[in-house]
């Protein structure tokens, strides 16, 4: 998160069984947040960060593995964090939500 600090942690995996012919594996990130150093600059902005407190609400996703083809067919990742950043001007609430889905196919979807 650059001037907003960083996250470290561990990832755990759980086999959820077969779904639609694919092995579903769920994973969860257990994250710890470390705030920025006092006075961290936000590039292109007059703001500096004096402190921050960010709490991950959700971090993890699912992987769908094709055992016959011996490869991943799809992966999803979700990340949601909220908290507060104290700057040289004001304390600001922050909320960020990210979602990513990657699908792997045998055929280039743009060549159809």
C-alpha positions, 0 to 999 in steps of 0.5 A: 500500500506504499505510503499507507503501510503494508500487509504481511500474513499467511494463506491457508487452503481448504479442499472443498471437493468436486464442483461441475467436474473441477476440484474447488480449493478455497483459500484465506489470507490471515493478514496483519497490517503495519502502518507507515512511518510518520510523515510518509508522503503521498506522491503527487499530493500535498498530503503526508500520512502521520498514521493509519489503521487499516483492517482487512475485512475479507481476503481470499478466494477460490481456485478451480482445478481441472484434474484431468487436464492437470491445470487451473481453470479459474481463480477468484480473489477478493480483498476488502479493507477499511479503516482510517488514515491520519494526514497532515490536513485531516483524518480520512476514512478509507475503504477499498474493495478489489475483486479479480477473476481469471479464467483459463481456456483451451481456446483464445476467446478473442479469436472466435 
